[in-house]
């Protein structure tokens, strides 16, 4: 099966390499995808048959470990932080989409790093809606970008699943802090990848049993 091919195409110029995707900037600063559209460049994606099919979750959505900023401010770098339990996109994304939709309205599209997730479907069935998913090597692994039906862009820090509870909670709290000026990779760089406390390896049970911590409303 042929691999998916993606890039940008300008009339009369053939295929052009994609530049870095700016990602985290929902307030007035356009992403590279939007900038390409404004310059007459068409983003073209050729997906495999499996990728074109709509992915349907086999179980109920999980409750996301998510901390959102109390208010969306134009000057904020991020809108919150998300700590998925695994790299299984089909298992993790439906719960995130439903929770974001309850706060911001229906979600139309997700953009994620292509190397950090298993299962690169192009469409995802969530409830009675279908959400489009885009997978890009140029989207930072520390970010997931959601776009609502009204065009609002929501940028979230993605904390690696294996991160210890204390480090993950601190990173999500920073991302949800309206005063934060650090971008997602810088937030993760300041936190140890694994919590050194005894017994901290079972990060999922710690979060689920204790209810989560950190600044801003925790969504469980």
Buried (B, 14 or more C-beta within 10 A) or exposed (E): EEEBEBBBBEEEEEEEEBEEBBBBBBBEEBBBBBBBBEEEBEBEBEBBEEBEEEBEBEEEBBBBBBBBBEEBEEEBBBBBBBBBBEBBBBBBBBBBBBBBBEBBEBBBBBBBBBEBBEBBBBBBBBEEBBBBBBBBEBBBBBBBBBBBEEEBBBBBBBBBBBBBBBBBBBBBBBBBBBEBEBBBBEBBEEBEEBBEEEEBBEBBEBBBEEEBBBBBBBBE
